[in-house]
Amino acid sequence: MARALLPPFAALRAFEAVARTLSFTRAAEELGVTQAAVSRQVALLERDLRVRLVERRARHNELTQAGHRLATALHEGFDGIA
């Protein structure tokens, strides 16, 4: 993927927090933003990538296969940066 085509960092960061916690609320608390902001960022990321990343359920969330792949790549990338 060309650098110009990378998704916004805020959306990737929000998704990474959701993927790690499996919670939009906990991700929002961690990032210091609202749950709605995290949900919007993840929805925009899903729209941009044209793939569902998180299966939203009433009592819990699950990552899709695409969500697992992206989460793994982000964990590795963020760990490398850190």
SERO-4910 file (N, C-alpha, C, O; in steps of 0.05 Angstrom, whole numbers):
BEGIN
 pado doro    nc1    nc2    nc3   cac1   cac2   cac3    cc1    cc2    cc3    oc1    oc2    oc3
  Met    A     17    -24      0      0      0      0     18     25      0     36     27     16
  Ala    A     13     43    -18     28     68    -19     23     84      6      1     84     17
  Arg    A     43     99     15     40    115     39     17    134     37      4    140     57
  Ala    A     13    145     14     -9    165     11    -36    152     15    -56    165     20
  Leu    A    -37    125     13    -63    111     15    -67     99     43    -87     85     48
  Leu    A    -48    104     62    -52     93     89    -76    106    102    -81    130     98
  Pro    A    -90     90    118   -113    102    134   -102    122    154    -79    121    161
  Pro    A   -119    139    164   -111    159    184   -101    145    209   -112    124    218
  Phe    A    -80    156    221    -68    144    245    -88    142    268    -88    122    282
  Ala    A   -105    162    271   -125    162    293   -143    138    291   -150    126    311
  Ala    A   -151    131    266   -168    108    262   -153     82    269   -164     64    281
  Leu    A   -128     80    260   -112     56    266   -108     53    296   -109     31    307
  Arg    A   -102     75    309    -98     75    338   -123     67    353   -122     51    372
  Ala    A   -146     77    344   -171     70    357   -177     40    353   -185     26    372
  Phe    A   -173     31    328   -178      2    323   -160    -15    340   -168    -35    351
  Glu    A   -134     -8    341   -115    -24    357   -124    -26    386   -122    -48    397
  Ala    A   -133     -5    397   -142     -5    425   -167    -23    428   -170    -38    447
  Val    A   -186    -21    409   -210    -38    410   -201    -67    406   -212    -85    420
  Ala    A   -183    -73    388   -175   -100    383   -162   -112    408   -166   -136    414
  Arg    A   -146    -97    422   -132   -106    446   -151   -111    469   -149   -130    484
  Thr    A   -171    -93    473   -189    -94    496   -215   -107    489   -230   -116    507
  Leu    A   -222   -109    463   -248   -119    454   -271   -103    466   -293   -113    470
  Ser    A   -265    -77    471   -285    -60    482   -282    -31    472   -260    -20    474
  Phe    A   -303    -20    461   -302      8    452   -300     26    476   -287     47    475
  Thr    A   -313     19    497   -313     36    522   -285     36    534   -275     58    540
  Arg    A   -273     13    538   -246     12    550   -226     25    532   -207     39    541
  Ala    A   -229     22    506   -210     35    487   -213     65    489   -193     79    489
  Ala    A   -237     75    491   -242    104    494   -229    114    520   -216    135    520
  Glu    A   -233    100    542   -221    108    567   -190    109    565   -178    128    574
  Glu    A   -179     89    552   -150     88    548   -140    111    531   -118    122    537
  Leu    A   -155    118    511   -146    139    492   -154    167    501   -146    187    490
  Gly    A   -171    169    522   -180    195    532   -200    209    514   -200    233    512
  Val    A   -216    193    500   -237    204    482   -263    190    489   -264    173    507
  Thr    A   -284    198    476   -310    185    481   -313    159    466   -299    153    447
  Gln    A   -331    142    475   -337    117    462   -347    122    434   -340    107    416
  Ala    A   -363    143    431   -373    149    404   -351    156    385   -352    149    361
  Ala    A   -330    170    395   -308    177    378   -292    152    368   -285    151    345
  Val    A   -288    134    386   -275    109    379   -292     93    359   -281     84    339
  Ser    A   -317     91    364   -335     77    346   -335     89    318   -334     75    298
  Arg    A   -335    116    317   -335    130    291   -308    125    277   -308    119    253
  Gln    A   -286    126    291   -260    121    278   -259     93    267   -249     89    244
  Val    A   -268     73    282   -268     45    272   -287     42    248   -280     29    229
  Ala    A   -310     55    249   -329     53    227   -317     66    202   -320     55    180
  Leu    A   -303     88    205   -290    101    182   -268     84    171   -264     82    146
  Leu    A   -253     71    188   -232     53    179   -244     29    164   -233     22    143
  Glu    A   -265     18    174   -279     -4    160   -289      5    133   -287     -9    113
  Arg    A   -299     29    132   -309     40    106   -286     44     87   -288     36     63
  Asp    A   -264     56     96   -241     61     79   -229     35     68   -221     33     45
  Leu    A   -227     15     86   -215    -11     78   -235    -29     64   -227    -50     52
  Arg    A   -260    -22     65   -282    -38     53   -283    -66     64   -287    -85     49
  Val    A   -280    -68     91   -282    -94    104   -290    -90    133   -282    -71    146
  Arg    A   -306   -108    143   -314   -108    171   -291   -118    188   -279   -138    182
  Leu    A   -284   -103    208   -261   -110    226   -271   -121    253   -258   -138    265
  Val    A   -294   -110    262   -304   -118    288   -334   -126    285   -350   -111    273
  Glu    A   -340   -149    296   -368   -157    299   -378   -146    325   -370   -155    346
  Arg    A   -396   -126    323   -406   -114    347   -430   -130    358   -450   -135    343
  Arg    A   -429   -137    383   -450   -153    395   -459   -139    420   -445   -122    431
  Ala    A   -483   -146    430   -494   -133    453   -476   -136    478   -472   -116    492
  Arg    A   -466   -159    482   -451   -164    507   -421   -165    503   -405   -164    522
  His    A   -412   -168    478   -383   -170    473   -378   -164    443   -396   -166    426
  Asn    A   -353   -158    437   -344   -154    410   -325   -175    402   -310   -186    419
  Glu    A   -324   -182    376   -305   -201    366   -292   -190    341   -305   -176    325
  Leu    A   -267   -196    337   -253   -188    313   -260   -208    290   -262   -232    295
  Thr    A   -263   -197    267   -266   -214    243   -238   -224    235   -218   -216    247
  Gln    A   -237   -241    215   -210   -250    205   -194   -227    196   -170   -225    202
  Ala    A   -206   -209    182   -192   -185    173   -183   -168    197   -161   -156    197
  Gly    A   -200   -166    217   -193   -152    241   -169   -164    256   -152   -150    266
  His    A   -168   -191    257   -145   -204    269   -120   -198    254    -99   -193    266
  Arg    A   -121   -199    227    -97   -194    211    -87   -165    215    -63   -161    219
  Leu    A   -106   -146    215    -97   -118    218    -87   -114    247    -67   -100    250
  Ala    A   -100   -126    266    -91   -122    294    -63   -133    298    -47   -120    311
  Thr    A    -57   -156    286    -30   -168    288    -10   -149    276     12   -144    288
  Ala    A    -16   -139    252      3   -120    239      7    -95    255     29    -85    257
  Leu    A    -15    -84    266    -12    -60    282      3    -65    308     20    -48    316
  His    A     -1    -87    321     13    -94    346     43    -95    340     59    -83    354
  Glu    A     50   -108    318     78   -111    310     90    -83    304    112    -77    312
  Gly    A     75    -68    288     85    -41    280     88    -23    304    108     -9    307
  Phe    A     67    -22    321     69     -4    344     91    -13    364    104      4    375
  Asp    A     94    -39    367    116    -49    384    143    -41    373    161    -33    387
  Gly    A    146    -43    346    171    -35    334    177     -5    337    200      3    341
  Ile    A    156     11    336    160     40    340    167     46    368    185     63    374
  Ala    A    154     32    387    160     36    415    188     28    422    197     30    445
***
